[in-house]
Amino acid sequence: MVLAMTAALFVWLGGYAVLCAVKPFALCRRCRGLGEIQRFGKPRLCPRCHGDRLRLRLGRRAHNAWRRTHEAGTR
């Protein structure tokens, strides 16, 4: 059972890594990709994505941070 759960975890992580490489941006969670939200009855610019409608995925953010650290250490 533990072996099956470990294998499933590795398959999920591999799939997420491929998703982050192929499609690094996802829809903003706060505005659901609309770019604006309703505040006090008026449409306002989304404070999280600033109207871009997209956000960088967590895995891609971690990959970029790792790559920056690696490049800074190998110069």
N, CA, C and O atoms as a Maestro MAE file, in Angstrom:
{
 s_m_m2io_version
 :::
 2.0.0
}

f_m_ct {
 s_m_title
 :::
 protein
 m_atom[300] {
  # First column is atom index #
  i_m_mmod_type
  r_m_x_coord
  r_m_y_coord
  r_m_z_coord
  i_m_residue_number
  s_m_chain_name
  s_m_pdb_residue_name
  s_m_pdb_atom_name
  i_m_atomic_number
  :::
  1 25 0.825 -1.200 0.000 1 A "MET " " N  " 7
  2 3 0.000 0.000 0.000 1 A "MET " " CA " 6
  3 2 0.868 1.262 0.000 1 A "MET " " C  " 6
  4 15 0.589 2.219 -0.723 1 A "MET " " O  " 8
  5 25 1.917 1.250 0.816 2 A "VAL " " N  " 7
  6 3 2.804 2.405 0.887 2 A "VAL " " CA " 6
  7 2 3.521 2.597 -0.439 2 A "VAL " " C  " 6
  8 15 3.729 3.728 -0.879 2 A "VAL " " O  " 8
  9 25 3.897 1.500 -1.075 3 A "LEU " " N  " 7
  10 3 4.569 1.573 -2.369 3 A "LEU " " CA " 6
  11 2 3.652 2.184 -3.428 3 A "LEU " " C  " 6
  12 15 4.102 2.983 -4.249 3 A "LEU " " O  " 8
  13 25 2.395 1.820 -3.415 4 A "ALA " " N  " 7
  14 3 1.439 2.376 -4.372 4 A "ALA " " CA " 6
  15 2 1.224 3.865 -4.130 4 A "ALA " " C  " 6
  16 15 1.119 4.638 -5.082 4 A "ALA " " O  " 8
  17 25 1.156 4.273 -2.866 5 A "MET " " N  " 7
  18 3 0.971 5.684 -2.557 5 A "MET " " CA " 6
  19 2 2.197 6.497 -2.954 5 A "MET " " C  " 6
  20 15 2.073 7.621 -3.440 5 A "MET " " O  " 8
  21 25 3.381 5.927 -2.747 6 A "THR " " N  " 7
  22 3 4.613 6.612 -3.140 6 A "THR " " CA " 6
  23 2 4.690 6.759 -4.654 6 A "THR " " C  " 6
  24 15 5.078 7.810 -5.163 6 A "THR " " O  " 8
  25 25 4.319 5.699 -5.370 7 A "ALA " " N  " 7
  26 3 4.324 5.756 -6.835 7 A "ALA " " CA " 6
  27 2 3.324 6.791 -7.343 7 A "ALA " " C  " 6
  28 15 3.618 7.537 -8.277 7 A "ALA " " O  " 8
  29 25 2.155 6.835 -6.732 8 A "ALA " " N  " 7
  30 3 1.140 7.813 -7.137 8 A "ALA " " CA " 6
  31 2 1.630 9.235 -6.864 8 A "ALA " " C  " 6
  32 15 1.375 10.140 -7.659 8 A "ALA " " O  " 8
  33 25 2.330 9.436 -5.750 9 A "LEU " " N  " 7
  34 3 2.873 10.751 -5.430 9 A "LEU " " CA " 6
  35 2 3.900 11.181 -6.469 9 A "LEU " " C  " 6
  36 15 3.895 12.333 -6.903 9 A "LEU " " O  " 8
  37 25 4.782 10.268 -6.875 10 A "PHE " " N  " 7
  38 3 5.776 10.593 -7.893 10 A "PHE " " CA " 6
  39 2 5.141 10.878 -9.248 10 A "PHE " " C  " 6
  40 15 5.608 11.753 -9.977 10 A "PHE " " O  " 8
  41 25 4.097 10.158 -9.588 11 A "VAL " " N  " 7
  42 3 3.389 10.418 -10.848 11 A "VAL " " CA " 6
  43 2 2.732 11.790 -10.798 11 A "VAL " " C  " 6
  44 15 2.785 12.535 -11.778 11 A "VAL " " O  " 8
  45 25 2.111 12.138 -9.667 12 A "TRP " " N  " 7
  46 3 1.470 13.442 -9.523 12 A "TRP " " CA " 6
  47 2 2.497 14.572 -9.593 12 A "TRP " " C  " 6
  48 15 2.273 15.579 -10.263 12 A "TRP " " O  " 8
  49 25 3.632 14.399 -8.892 13 A "LEU " " N  " 7
  50 3 4.678 15.422 -8.918 13 A "LEU " " CA " 6
  51 2 5.269 15.588 -10.315 13 A "LEU " " C  " 6
  52 15 5.554 16.706 -10.746 13 A "LEU " " O  " 8
  53 25 5.448 14.489 -11.010 14 A "GLY " " N  " 7
  54 3 5.950 14.558 -12.379 14 A "GLY " " CA " 6
  55 2 4.982 15.282 -13.294 14 A "GLY " " C  " 6
  56 15 5.388 16.102 -14.117 14 A "GLY " " O  " 8
  57 25 3.696 14.979 -13.148 15 A "GLY " " N  " 7
  58 3 2.680 15.653 -13.955 15 A "GLY " " CA " 6
  59 2 2.612 17.140 -13.660 15 A "GLY " " C  " 6
  60 15 2.446 17.951 -14.572 15 A "GLY " " O  " 8
  61 25 2.741 17.503 -12.386 16 A "TYR " " N  " 7
  62 3 2.721 18.921 -12.018 16 A "TYR " " CA " 6
  63 2 3.956 19.642 -12.548 16 A "TYR " " C  " 6
  64 15 3.869 20.792 -12.978 16 A "TYR " " O  " 8
  65 25 5.108 18.966 -12.517 17 A "ALA " " N  " 7
  66 3 6.332 19.562 -13.053 17 A "ALA " " CA " 6
  67 2 6.199 19.812 -14.557 17 A "ALA " " C  " 6
  68 15 6.622 20.855 -15.053 17 A "ALA " " O  " 8
  69 25 5.618 18.866 -15.272 18 A "VAL " " N  " 7
  70 3 5.396 19.053 -16.707 18 A "VAL " " CA " 6
  71 2 4.418 20.193 -16.944 18 A "VAL " " C  " 6
  72 15 4.624 21.009 -17.842 18 A "VAL " " O  " 8
  73 25 3.357 20.258 -16.148 19 A "LEU " " N  " 7
  74 3 2.379 21.341 -16.284 19 A "LEU " " CA " 6
  75 2 3.029 22.698 -16.042 19 A "LEU " " C  " 6
  76 15 2.758 23.652 -16.771 19 A "LEU " " O  " 8
  77 25 3.887 22.795 -15.024 20 A "CYS " " N  " 7
  78 3 4.568 24.056 -14.724 20 A "CYS " " CA " 6
  79 2 5.527 24.445 -15.843 20 A "CYS " " C  " 6
  80 15 5.725 25.632 -16.100 20 A "CYS " " O  " 8
  81 25 6.122 23.467 -16.507 21 A "ALA " " N  " 7
  82 3 7.048 23.762 -17.602 21 A "ALA " " CA " 6
  83 2 6.291 24.190 -18.863 21 A "ALA " " C  " 6
  84 15 6.720 25.104 -19.567 21 A "ALA " " O  " 8
  85 25 5.175 23.536 -19.142 22 A "VAL " " N  " 7
  86 3 4.423 23.811 -20.365 22 A "VAL " " CA " 6
  87 2 3.534 25.046 -20.211 22 A "VAL " " C  " 6
  88 15 3.458 25.877 -21.116 22 A "VAL " " O  " 8
  89 25 2.872 25.161 -19.081 23 A "LYS " " N  " 7
  90 3 1.926 26.259 -18.858 23 A "LYS " " CA " 6
  91 2 2.201 26.879 -17.492 23 A "LYS " " C  " 6
  92 15 1.525 26.550 -16.517 23 A "LYS " " O  " 8
  93 25 3.203 27.790 -17.410 24 A "PRO " " N  " 7
  94 3 3.608 28.310 -16.105 24 A "PRO " " CA " 6
  95 2 2.610 29.263 -15.460 24 A "PRO " " C  " 6
  96 15 2.704 29.514 -14.259 24 A "PRO " " O  " 8
  97 25 1.672 29.793 -16.205 25 A "PHE " " N  " 7
  98 3 0.700 30.733 -15.644 25 A "PHE " " CA " 6
  99 2 -0.669 30.078 -15.529 25 A "PHE " " C  " 6
  100 15 -1.061 29.275 -16.376 25 A "PHE " " O  " 8
  101 25 -1.394 30.433 -14.462 26 A "ALA " " N  " 7
  102 3 -2.757 29.962 -14.242 26 A "ALA " " CA " 6
  103 2 -3.638 31.171 -13.988 26 A "ALA " " C  " 6
  104 15 -3.138 32.273 -13.761 26 A "ALA " " O  " 8
  105 25 -4.934 30.972 -14.025 27 A "LEU " " N  " 7
  106 3 -5.870 32.061 -13.759 27 A "LEU " " CA " 6
  107 2 -5.734 32.528 -12.313 27 A "LEU " " C  " 6
  108 15 -5.469 31.732 -11.412 27 A "LEU " " O  " 8
  109 25 -5.915 33.804 -12.112 28 A "CYS " " N  " 7
  110 3 -5.864 34.383 -10.772 28 A "CYS " " CA " 6
  111 2 -6.985 33.773 -9.934 28 A "CYS " " C  " 6
  112 15 -8.115 33.639 -10.404 28 A "CYS " " O  " 8
  113 25 -6.674 33.409 -8.704 29 A "ARG " " N  " 7
  114 3 -7.681 32.792 -7.839 29 A "ARG " " CA " 6
  115 2 -8.690 33.801 -7.314 29 A "ARG " " C  " 6
  116 15 -9.853 33.465 -7.090 29 A "ARG " " O  " 8
  117 25 -8.253 35.014 -7.120 30 A "ARG " " N  " 7
  118 3 -9.142 36.000 -6.508 30 A "ARG " " CA " 6
  119 2 -10.219 36.478 -7.482 30 A "ARG " " C  " 6
  120 15 -11.396 36.542 -7.126 30 A "ARG " " O  " 8
  121 25 -9.823 36.811 -8.698 31 A "CYS " " N  " 7
  122 3 -10.806 37.328 -9.663 31 A "CYS " " CA " 6
  123 2 -11.255 36.253 -10.650 31 A "CYS " " C  " 6
  124 15 -12.078 36.521 -11.525 31 A "CYS " " O  " 8
  125 25 -10.728 35.053 -10.517 32 A "ARG " " N  " 7
  126 3 -11.045 33.919 -11.401 32 A "ARG " " CA " 6
  127 2 -10.759 34.233 -12.866 32 A "ARG " " C  " 6
  128 15 -11.465 33.769 -13.761 32 A "ARG " " O  " 8
  129 25 -9.725 35.021 -13.097 33 A "GLY " " N  " 7
  130 3 -9.298 35.314 -14.455 33 A "GLY " " CA " 6
  131 2 -10.038 36.451 -15.134 33 A "GLY " " C  " 6
  132 15 -9.898 36.630 -16.344 33 A "GLY " " O  " 8
  133 25 -10.815 37.218 -14.401 34 A "LEU " " N  " 7
  134 3 -11.555 38.323 -15.000 34 A "LEU " " CA " 6
  135 2 -10.764 39.627 -14.989 34 A "LEU " " C  " 6
  136 15 -10.992 40.494 -15.833 34 A "LEU " " O  " 8
  137 25 -9.846 39.775 -14.050 35 A "GLY " " N  " 7
  138 3 -9.044 40.986 -13.973 35 A "GLY " " CA " 6
  139 2 -9.639 42.079 -13.120 35 A "GLY " " C  " 6
  140 15 -8.984 43.087 -12.854 35 A "GLY " " O  " 8
  141 25 -10.873 41.896 -12.685 36 A "GLU " " N  " 7
  142 3 -11.506 42.878 -11.801 36 A "GLU " " CA " 6
  143 2 -12.445 42.164 -10.850 36 A "GLU " " C  " 6
  144 15 -12.936 41.072 -11.133 36 A "GLU " " O  " 8
  145 25 -12.685 42.807 -9.713 37 A "ILE " " N  " 7
  146 3 -13.592 42.269 -8.713 37 A "ILE " " CA " 6
  147 2 -14.598 43.342 -8.334 37 A "ILE " " C  " 6
  148 15 -14.393 44.523 -8.613 37 A "ILE " " O  " 8
  149 25 -15.680 42.927 -7.700 38 A "GLN " " N  " 7
  150 3 -16.707 43.861 -7.246 38 A "GLN " " CA " 6
  151 2 -16.366 44.301 -5.836 38 A "GLN " " C  " 6
  152 15 -16.294 43.468 -4.933 38 A "GLN " " O  " 8
  153 25 -16.155 45.591 -5.628 39 A "ARG " " N  " 7
  154 3 -15.921 46.147 -4.298 39 A "ARG " " CA " 6
  155 2 -16.914 47.275 -4.097 39 A "ARG " " C  " 6
  156 15 -16.936 48.245 -4.855 39 A "ARG " " O  " 8
  157 25 -17.729 47.139 -3.076 40 A "PHE " " N  " 7
  158 3 -18.746 48.149 -2.752 40 A "PHE " " CA " 6
  159 2 -19.655 48.428 -3.945 40 A "PHE " " C  " 6
  160 15 -20.061 49.567 -4.171 40 A "PHE " " O  " 8
  161 25 -19.969 47.389 -4.700 41 A "GLY " " N  " 7
  162 3 -20.893 47.523 -5.813 41 A "GLY " " CA " 6
  163 2 -20.286 48.054 -7.091 41 A "GLY " " C  " 6
  164 15 -20.999 48.232 -8.079 41 A "GLY " " O  " 8
  165 25 -18.985 48.312 -7.103 42 A "LYS " " N  " 7
  166 3 -18.328 48.837 -8.294 42 A "LYS " " CA " 6
  167 2 -17.228 47.877 -8.737 42 A "LYS " " C  " 6
  168 15 -16.551 47.271 -7.906 42 A "LYS " " O  " 8
  169 25 -17.058 47.743 -10.034 43 A "PRO " " N  " 7
  170 3 -15.938 46.905 -10.490 43 A "PRO " " CA " 6
  171 2 -14.603 47.606 -10.254 43 A "PRO " " C  " 6
  172 15 -14.422 48.760 -10.642 43 A "PRO " " O  " 8
  173 25 -13.674 46.903 -9.618 44 A "ARG " " N  " 7
  174 3 -12.348 47.443 -9.322 44 A "ARG " " CA " 6
  175 2 -11.297 46.512 -9.904 44 A "ARG " " C  " 6
  176 15 -11.565 45.337 -10.153 44 A "ARG " " O  " 8
  177 25 -10.112 47.038 -10.115 45 A "LEU " " N  " 7
  178 3 -8.989 46.247 -10.584 45 A "LEU " " CA " 6
  179 2 -8.608 45.235 -9.509 45 A "LEU " " C  " 6
  180 15 -8.562 45.579 -8.328 45 A "LEU " " O  " 8
  181 25 -8.338 44.012 -9.894 46 A "CYS " " N  " 7
  182 3 -7.991 42.971 -8.935 46 A "CYS " " CA " 6
  183 2 -6.666 43.316 -8.245 46 A "CYS " " C  " 6
  184 15 -5.664 43.554 -8.920 46 A "CYS " " O  " 8
  185 25 -6.652 43.344 -6.906 47 A "PRO " " N  " 7
  186 3 -5.414 43.716 -6.209 47 A "PRO " " CA " 6
  187 2 -4.349 42.637 -6.265 47 A "PRO " " C  " 6
  188 15 -3.173 42.938 -6.061 47 A "PRO " " O  " 8
  189 25 -4.716 41.399 -6.533 48 A "ARG " " N  " 7
  190 3 -3.736 40.320 -6.551 48 A "ARG " " CA " 6
  191 2 -2.993 40.247 -7.877 48 A "ARG " " C  " 6
  192 15 -1.767 40.138 -7.893 48 A "ARG " " O  " 8
  193 25 -3.719 40.306 -8.989 49 A "CYS " " N  " 7
  194 3 -3.066 40.164 -10.305 49 A "CYS " " CA " 6
  195 2 -2.917 41.504 -11.018 49 A "CYS " " C  " 6
  196 15 -2.304 41.562 -12.084 49 A "CYS " " O  " 8
  197 25 -3.463 42.582 -10.455 50 A "HIS " " N  " 7
  198 3 -3.391 43.926 -11.038 50 A "HIS " " CA " 6
  199 2 -3.962 43.972 -12.456 50 A "HIS " " C  " 6
  200 15 -3.470 44.709 -13.310 50 A "HIS " " O  " 8
  201 25 -5.001 43.180 -12.692 51 A "GLY " " N  " 7
  202 3 -5.673 43.187 -13.979 51 A "GLY " " CA " 6
  203 2 -5.023 42.307 -15.038 51 A "GLY " " C  " 6
  204 15 -5.514 42.246 -16.165 51 A "GLY " " O  " 8
  205 25 -3.924 41.621 -14.703 52 A "ASP " " N  " 7
  206 3 -3.266 40.750 -15.678 52 A "ASP " " CA " 6
  207 2 -4.029 39.448 -15.892 52 A "ASP " " C  " 6
  208 15 -3.836 38.782 -16.909 52 A "ASP " " O  " 8
  209 25 -4.887 39.078 -14.957 53 A "ARG " " N  " 7
  210 3 -5.733 37.894 -15.001 53 A "ARG " " CA " 6
  211 2 -4.980 36.584 -14.812 53 A "ARG " " C  " 6
  212 15 -5.599 35.522 -14.757 53 A "ARG " " O  " 8
  213 25 -3.661 36.643 -14.714 54 A "LEU " " N  " 7
  214 3 -2.871 35.419 -14.566 54 A "LEU " " CA " 6
  215 2 -1.949 35.529 -13.363 54 A "LEU " " C  " 6
  216 15 -1.604 36.626 -12.922 54 A "LEU " " O  " 8
  217 25 -1.555 34.372 -12.839 55 A "ARG " " N  " 7
  218 3 -0.590 34.304 -11.751 55 A "ARG " " CA " 6
  219 2 0.417 33.210 -12.089 55 A "ARG " " C  " 6
  220 15 0.118 32.290 -12.850 55 A "ARG " " O  " 8
  221 25 1.605 33.321 -11.519 56 A "LEU " " N  " 7
  222 3 2.637 32.313 -11.713 56 A "LEU " " CA " 6
  223 2 2.367 31.160 -10.757 56 A "LEU " " C  " 6
  224 15 2.123 31.380 -9.571 56 A "LEU " " O  " 8
  225 25 2.409 29.935 -11.265 57 A "ARG " " N  " 7
  226 3 2.151 28.762 -10.430 57 A "ARG " " CA " 6
  227 2 3.214 28.620 -9.352 57 A "ARG " " C  " 6
  228 15 4.348 29.066 -9.527 57 A "ARG " " O  " 8
  229 25 2.850 28.006 -8.250 58 A "LEU " " N  " 7
  230 3 3.749 27.822 -7.118 58 A "LEU " " CA " 6
  231 2 4.983 27.010 -7.513 58 A "LEU " " C  " 6
  232 15 6.096 27.359 -7.122 58 A "LEU " " O  " 8
  233 25 4.804 25.945 -8.274 59 A "GLY " " N  " 7
  234 3 5.937 25.127 -8.699 59 A "GLY " " CA " 6
  235 2 6.887 25.893 -9.606 59 A "GLY " " C  " 6
  236 15 8.101 25.706 -9.524 59 A "GLY " " O  " 8
  237 25 6.363 26.738 -10.456 60 A "ARG " " N  " 7
  238 3 7.208 27.536 -11.333 60 A "ARG " " CA " 6
  239 2 7.962 28.596 -10.537 60 A "ARG " " C  " 6
  240 15 9.120 28.887 -10.834 60 A "ARG " " O  " 8
  241 25 7.304 29.180 -9.517 61 A "ARG " " N  " 7
  242 3 7.984 30.137 -8.653 61 A "ARG " " CA " 6
  243 2 9.144 29.477 -7.920 61 A "ARG " " C  " 6
  244 15 10.219 30.064 -7.795 61 A "ARG " " O  " 8
  245 25 8.929 28.254 -7.435 62 A "ALA " " N  " 7
  246 3 9.991 27.520 -6.740 62 A "ALA " " CA " 6
  247 2 11.123 27.183 -7.700 62 A "ALA " " C  " 6
  248 15 12.292 27.279 -7.327 62 A "ALA " " O  " 8
  249 25 10.797 26.790 -8.931 63 A "HIS " " N  " 7
  250 3 11.816 26.472 -9.932 63 A "HIS " " CA " 6
  251 2 12.634 27.714 -10.281 63 A "HIS " " C  " 6
  252 15 13.858 27.635 -10.386 63 A "HIS " " O  " 8
  253 25 11.984 28.841 -10.460 64 A "ASN " " N  " 7
  254 3 12.703 30.079 -10.780 64 A "ASN " " CA " 6
  255 2 13.638 30.485 -9.643 64 A "ASN " " C  " 6
  256 15 14.760 30.928 -9.891 64 A "ASN " " O  " 8
  257 25 13.180 30.334 -8.393 65 A "ALA " " N  " 7
  258 3 14.023 30.682 -7.252 65 A "ALA " " CA " 6
  259 2 15.232 29.750 -7.178 65 A "ALA " " C  " 6
  260 15 16.348 30.197 -6.913 65 A "ALA " " O  " 8
  261 25 15.009 28.460 -7.410 66 A "TRP " " N  " 7
  262 3 16.124 27.496 -7.401 66 A "TRP " " CA " 6
  263 2 17.118 27.825 -8.516 66 A "TRP " " C  " 6
  264 15 18.329 27.778 -8.299 66 A "TRP " " O  " 8
  265 25 16.617 28.156 -9.702 67 A "ARG " " N  " 7
  266 3 17.497 28.466 -10.828 67 A "ARG " " CA " 6
  267 2 18.314 29.734 -10.566 67 A "ARG " " C  " 6
  268 15 19.504 29.774 -10.878 67 A "ARG " " O  " 8
  269 25 17.684 30.773 -9.994 68 A "ARG " " N  " 7
  270 3 18.414 31.997 -9.653 68 A "ARG " " CA " 6
  271 2 19.510 31.719 -8.628 68 A "ARG " " C  " 6
  272 15 20.620 32.236 -8.754 68 A "ARG " " O  " 8
  273 25 19.212 30.915 -7.624 69 A "THR " " N  " 7
  274 3 20.198 30.577 -6.594 69 A "THR " " CA " 6
  275 2 21.342 29.783 -7.185 69 A "THR " " C  " 6
  276 15 22.504 30.024 -6.855 69 A "THR " " O  " 8
  277 25 21.028 28.838 -8.054 70 A "HIS " " N  " 7
  278 3 22.054 28.017 -8.684 70 A "HIS " " CA " 6
  279 2 22.961 28.873 -9.580 70 A "HIS " " C  " 6
  280 15 24.183 28.722 -9.553 70 A "HIS " " O  " 8
  281 25 22.371 29.755 -10.358 71 A "GLU " " N  " 7
  282 3 23.170 30.611 -11.238 71 A "GLU " " CA " 6
  283 2 24.028 31.587 -10.442 71 A "GLU " " C  " 6
  284 15 25.154 31.882 -10.841 71 A "GLU " " O  " 8
  285 25 23.520 32.087 -9.336 72 A "ALA " " N  " 7
  286 3 24.304 33.009 -8.518 72 A "ALA " " CA " 6
  287 2 25.464 32.298 -7.843 72 A "ALA " " C  " 6
  288 15 26.499 32.915 -7.589 72 A "ALA " " O  " 8
  289 25 25.312 31.016 -7.549 73 A "GLY " " N  " 7
  290 3 26.374 30.280 -6.887 73 A "GLY " " CA " 6
  291 2 27.427 29.741 -7.824 73 A "GLY " " C  " 6
  292 15 28.507 29.363 -7.371 73 A "GLY " " O  " 8
  293 25 27.151 29.689 -9.124 74 A "THR " " N  " 7
  294 3 28.102 29.119 -10.078 74 A "THR " " CA " 6
  295 2 28.830 30.176 -10.880 74 A "THR " " C  " 6
  296 15 29.577 29.829 -11.795 74 A "THR " " O  " 8
  297 25 28.647 31.437 -10.582 75 A "ARG " " N  " 7
  298 3 29.316 32.489 -11.335 75 A "ARG " " CA " 6
  299 2 30.747 32.640 -10.926 75 A "ARG " " C  " 6
  300 15 31.457 33.487 -11.466 75 A "ARG " " O  " 8
  :::
 }
 m_bond[299] {
  # First column is bond index #
  i_m_from
  i_m_to
  i_m_order
  :::
  1 1 2 1
  2 2 3 1
  3 3 4 2
  4 3 5 1
  5 5 6 1
  6 6 7 1
  7 7 8 2
  8 7 9 1
  9 9 10 1
  10 10 11 1
  11 11 12 2
  12 11 13 1
  13 13 14 1
  14 14 15 1
  15 15 16 2
  16 15 17 1
  17 17 18 1
  18 18 19 1
  19 19 20 2
  20 19 21 1
  21 21 22 1
  22 22 23 1
  23 23 24 2
  24 23 25 1
  25 25 26 1
  26 26 27 1
  27 27 28 2
  28 27 29 1
  29 29 30 1
  30 30 31 1
  31 31 32 2
  32 31 33 1
  33 33 34 1
  34 34 35 1
  35 35 36 2
  36 35 37 1
  37 37 38 1
  38 38 39 1
  39 39 40 2
  40 39 41 1
  41 41 42 1
  42 42 43 1
  43 43 44 2
  44 43 45 1
  45 45 46 1
  46 46 47 1
  47 47 48 2
  48 47 49 1
  49 49 50 1
  50 50 51 1
  51 51 52 2
  52 51 53 1
  53 53 54 1
  54 54 55 1
  55 55 56 2
  56 55 57 1
  57 57 58 1
  58 58 59 1
  59 59 60 2
  60 59 61 1
  61 61 62 1
  62 62 63 1
  63 63 64 2
  64 63 65 1
  65 65 66 1
  66 66 67 1
  67 67 68 2
  68 67 69 1
  69 69 70 1
  70 70 71 1
  71 71 72 2
  72 71 73 1
  73 73 74 1
  74 74 75 1
  75 75 76 2
  76 75 77 1
  77 77 78 1
  78 78 79 1
  79 79 80 2
  80 79 81 1
  81 81 82 1
  82 82 83 1
  83 83 84 2
  84 83 85 1
  85 85 86 1
  86 86 87 1
  87 87 88 2
  88 87 89 1
  89 89 90 1
  90 90 91 1
  91 91 92 2
  92 91 93 1
  93 93 94 1
  94 94 95 1
  95 95 96 2
  96 95 97 1
  97 97 98 1
  98 98 99 1
  99 99 100 2
  100 99 101 1
  101 101 102 1
  102 102 103 1
  103 103 104 2
  104 103 105 1
  105 105 106 1
  106 106 107 1
  107 107 108 2
  108 107 109 1
  109 109 110 1
  110 110 111 1
  111 111 112 2
  112 111 113 1
  113 113 114 1
  114 114 115 1
  115 115 116 2
  116 115 117 1
  117 117 118 1
  118 118 119 1
  119 119 120 2
  120 119 121 1
  121 121 122 1
  122 122 123 1
  123 123 124 2
  124 123 125 1
  125 125 126 1
  126 126 127 1
  127 127 128 2
  128 127 129 1
  129 129 130 1
  130 130 131 1
  131 131 132 2
  132 131 133 1
  133 133 134 1
  134 134 135 1
  135 135 136 2
  136 135 137 1
  137 137 138 1
  138 138 139 1
  139 139 140 2
  140 139 141 1
  141 141 142 1
  142 142 143 1
  143 143 144 2
  144 143 145 1
  145 145 146 1
  146 146 147 1
  147 147 148 2
  148 147 149 1
  149 149 150 1
  150 150 151 1
  151 151 152 2
  152 151 153 1
  153 153 154 1
  154 154 155 1
  155 155 156 2
  156 155 157 1
  157 157 158 1
  158 158 159 1
  159 159 160 2
  160 159 161 1
  161 161 162 1
  162 162 163 1
  163 163 164 2
  164 163 165 1
  165 165 166 1
  166 166 167 1
  167 167 168 2
  168 167 169 1
  169 169 170 1
  170 170 171 1
  171 171 172 2
  172 171 173 1
  173 173 174 1
  174 174 175 1
  175 175 176 2
  176 175 177 1
  177 177 178 1
  178 178 179 1
  179 179 180 2
  180 179 181 1
  181 181 182 1
  182 182 183 1
  183 183 184 2
  184 183 185 1
  185 185 186 1
  186 186 187 1
  187 187 188 2
  188 187 189 1
  189 189 190 1
  190 190 191 1
  191 191 192 2
  192 191 193 1
  193 193 194 1
  194 194 195 1
  195 195 196 2
  196 195 197 1
  197 197 198 1
  198 198 199 1
  199 199 200 2
  200 199 201 1
  201 201 202 1
  202 202 203 1
  203 203 204 2
  204 203 205 1
  205 205 206 1
  206 206 207 1
  207 207 208 2
  208 207 209 1
  209 209 210 1
  210 210 211 1
  211 211 212 2
  212 211 213 1
  213 213 214 1
  214 214 215 1
  215 215 216 2
  216 215 217 1
  217 217 218 1
  218 218 219 1
  219 219 220 2
  220 219 221 1
  221 221 222 1
  222 222 223 1
  223 223 224 2
  224 223 225 1
  225 225 226 1
  226 226 227 1
  227 227 228 2
  228 227 229 1
  229 229 230 1
  230 230 231 1
  231 231 232 2
  232 231 233 1
  233 233 234 1
  234 234 235 1
  235 235 236 2
  236 235 237 1
  237 237 238 1
  238 238 239 1
  239 239 240 2
  240 239 241 1
  241 241 242 1
  242 242 243 1
  243 243 244 2
  244 243 245 1
  245 245 246 1
  246 246 247 1
  247 247 248 2
  248 247 249 1
  249 249 250 1
  250 250 251 1
  251 251 252 2
  252 251 253 1
  253 253 254 1
  254 254 255 1
  255 255 256 2
  256 255 257 1
  257 257 258 1
  258 258 259 1
  259 259 260 2
  260 259 261 1
  261 261 262 1
  262 262 263 1
  263 263 264 2
  264 263 265 1
  265 265 266 1
  266 266 267 1
  267 267 268 2
  268 267 269 1
  269 269 270 1
  270 270 271 1
  271 271 272 2
  272 271 273 1
  273 273 274 1
  274 274 275 1
  275 275 276 2
  276 275 277 1
  277 277 278 1
  278 278 279 1
  279 279 280 2
  280 279 281 1
  281 281 282 1
  282 282 283 1
  283 283 284 2
  284 283 285 1
  285 285 286 1
  286 286 287 1
  287 287 288 2
  288 287 289 1
  289 289 290 1
  290 290 291 1
  291 291 292 2
  292 291 293 1
  293 293 294 1
  294 294 295 1
  295 295 296 2
  296 295 297 1
  297 297 298 1
  298 298 299 1
  299 299 300 2
  :::
 }
}
